[in-house]
Amino acid sequence: MNKRKKRASRWQPIWMQIKQDKRAYTVYVLLSIAILSVIVRSAFLGRWENVFTGVLASVLLLIPPVIERSFHVELPTTLEILTYVFVFCAEILGEIGNFYVHFPFWDTMLHTFNGFMFAAFGFCLVDIFNKTKRFRFELSPIFLTLVAFCFSMTIGVLWEFFEFGADMLLHTDMQKDTFQTMINSVSLPNDLGEKVTHIKDIATTTIVTTGGEVITVQGYLDIGLADTVKDLFVNLIGAIVFSVIGFFYVKHRGKGHIANQFIPVFKGEGALTEDIEEPKTQKDDE
């Protein structure tokens, strides 16, 4: 009985952290109910992979309150809600609902926001050091912006490594196939040896397996390169957009309505408040 009480007491602070913001809490509850219904339905249908995805989504929803409690920061309401929605759109709608297949723009949209969101978190991590007495640095706005940009791109690259590893080891298709109509290659036979062979207007590609099965597809089947580069490119766009916002946020000493909706505020011990005026978040109005 004592062990149960101890476990409950560990989760209680996280639950109370979630309930601090009424709007974010409402979104969290609604999405959690939706995820739970998906888990139950998948279990009845015997789709255990979807059950695992639903459980993973439920765990990922706890990231914002865990970050707030562990790093003593306050996430703006807008950023917190968007994080919840991002997890739901990626795991439940994207993976279980097959939105990645039905809507070609779905993956692009999420990777763009991913670049934006992680640039915000990277900016916050360095800005914490910039405004903490213990780790006092004199960091310029351009340096903060550069670190936020690099942090976002690093997360994007690591995610592509994860997708590649899952495809190779677990035989998934996270790096979605694309059909191309042209290729440039030095591997194809040509009279000049190392000359690049340019082939355009590819009509079909024939795939013959070792078992003798013949599969014909339209165009040239690219097994992930185009998808990876596209994902990193839109991640780049999202990171640049936030980096510009973050630069002017620091340049104007914490002022700016747009930036305040996405940049976490450090509330821990030793925080400095005289350098950058503490922005007013939506949580302060409640």
Secondary structure as GFF3:
##gff-version 3
##sequence-region A 1 286
A	DSSP	alpha_helix	2	19	.	.	.	ID=ss1
A	DSSP	alpha_helix	22	45	.	.	.	ID=ss2
A	DSSP	alpha_helix	48	60	.	.	.	ID=ss3
A	DSSP	alpha_helix	63	71	.	.	.	ID=ss4
A	DSSP	beta_strand	73	74	.	.	.	ID=ss5
A	DSSP	alpha_helix	77	87	.	.	.	ID=ss6
A	DSSP	pi_helix	88	96	.	.	.	ID=ss7
A	DSSP	alpha_helix	99	102	.	.	.	ID=ss8
A	DSSP	alpha_helix	105	130	.	.	.	ID=ss9
A	DSSP	alpha_helix	141	169	.	.	.	ID=ss10
A	DSSP	beta_strand	178	180	.	.	.	ID=ss11
A	DSSP	beta_strand	183	185	.	.	.	ID=ss12
A	DSSP	beta_strand	197	199	.	.	.	ID=ss13
A	DSSP	beta_strand	204	208	.	.	.	ID=ss14
A	DSSP	beta_strand	214	218	.	.	.	ID=ss15
A	DSSP	beta_strand	220	222	.	.	.	ID=ss16
A	DSSP	alpha_helix	225	251	.	.	.	ID=ss17
A	DSSP	alpha_helix	257	260	.	.	.	ID=ss18
A	DSSP	beta_strand	265	266	.	.	.	ID=ss19
A	DSSP	three_ten_helix	282	285	.	.	.	ID=ss20
###
